[in-house]
Amino acid sequence: MKQYEVYRHIRGHALIFGLPVAFFALQMLAVIGSLMAVIFSFDLVLLFGAVMVNGMLYGLLLKWAQRPQLLQIGNVFPKMISNKKITLYEKYDELP
């Protein structure tokens, strides 16, 4: 009988419509907000604008999902890691 390895980190790579779960949730919030605005305003221009904005947001989120380095603003790790003890009187420790 064949045995399969349990893959526990499947949620980290799960995709819905090509988007990670967090991006999909953001997209759904935008869609629900747009629907509420259209329902309460009854404006045809707002309807087309909401469809365009949601389409552009979906395209942007797809691009970010394919290249996550676009979202990385700063360095993840510090340049130097030290085990030196940090004290309040560090500058006085160096005096003779």
FENKAFEN-V661371 format. One record per residue. N is the residue number from 1. RES is the residue in one letter. OMEGA is omega in radians with two decimals (999 if undefined). NEAR is the number of other ideal C-beta (glycine too) atoms within 10 Angstrom. D_LAST is the distance of its C-alpha to the last C-alpha in Angstrom with 1 decimal. Layout:
N;RES;OMEGA;NEAR;D_LAST
N;RES;OMEGA;NEAR;D_LAST
This chain:
1;M;-3.12;2;73.7
2;K;3.08;3;71.0
3;Q;-3.12;5;67.6
4;Y;3.10;5;65.4
5;E;-3.14;5;61.6
6;V;3.12;6;60.5
7;Y;-3.01;7;58.7
8;R;-3.05;7;56.5
9;H;-3.06;7;54.9
10;I;3.14;8;58.1
11;R;3.13;8;57.3
12;G;-3.11;8;54.4
13;H;-3.12;9;56.9
14;A;-3.13;11;60.0
15;L;3.03;11;61.8
16;I;-3.05;12;64.4
17;F;3.11;10;66.3
18;G;-3.12;12;63.7
19;L;2.98;19;60.8
20;P;-3.02;18;58.1
21;V;-3.12;13;58.7
22;A;3.11;10;56.1
23;F;3.11;20;57.7
24;F;3.10;18;61.1
25;A;3.09;12;60.3
26;L;3.12;14;59.1
27;Q;-3.14;19;62.3
28;M;3.06;12;64.4
29;L;3.11;10;62.8
30;A;3.14;16;63.7
31;V;3.14;15;67.2
32;I;3.08;10;67.7
33;G;3.11;13;66.4
34;S;3.12;18;68.7
35;L;3.11;13;71.7
36;M;3.12;11;71.0
37;A;-3.14;14;70.9
38;V;-3.12;17;74.1
39;I;-3.06;9;75.9
40;F;-3.13;9;75.1
41;S;-3.12;12;75.7
42;F;-3.12;8;78.8
43;D;-3.11;12;77.9
44;L;3.12;9;79.0
45;V;3.12;8;76.4
46;L;3.10;14;73.6
47;L;3.13;16;75.0
48;F;3.10;11;74.8
49;G;3.14;14;71.4
50;A;3.11;20;70.1
51;V;3.14;13;71.5
52;M;-3.12;10;69.9
53;V;3.13;13;66.4
54;N;3.08;16;66.5
55;G;3.10;10;67.6
56;M;3.10;10;64.8
57;L;3.11;16;62.3
58;Y;3.11;18;63.7
59;G;3.11;10;63.4
60;L;3.13;13;59.8
61;L;3.06;20;58.8
62;L;3.13;14;60.6
63;K;3.11;10;58.7
64;W;3.14;15;55.4
65;A;3.14;17;56.5
66;Q;3.13;9;57.3
67;R;-3.08;8;54.1
68;P;3.13;9;51.3
69;Q;3.09;6;48.7
70;L;-3.12;11;50.2
71;L;-3.06;8;48.7
72;Q;-3.06;8;45.2
73;I;-3.09;5;43.2
74;G;3.08;4;39.5
75;N;-3.13;7;37.7
76;V;-3.10;5;38.2
77;F;3.08;6;34.9
78;P;-3.12;7;31.5
79;K;-3.09;5;30.5
80;M;3.09;5;27.5
81;I;-3.07;6;27.1
82;S;3.06;7;23.8
83;N;-3.10;4;23.0
84;K;3.14;6;19.4
85;K;-3.14;7;18.9
86;I;3.12;6;18.9
87;T;3.09;9;17.2
88;L;-3.08;6;17.4
89;Y;-3.07;8;13.7
90;E;-3.13;10;12.9
91;K;3.10;8;11.2
92;Y;3.12;8;8.8
93;D;-3.08;8;8.0
94;E;-3.12;7;6.6
95;L;3.13;6;3.9
96;P;999;2;0.0
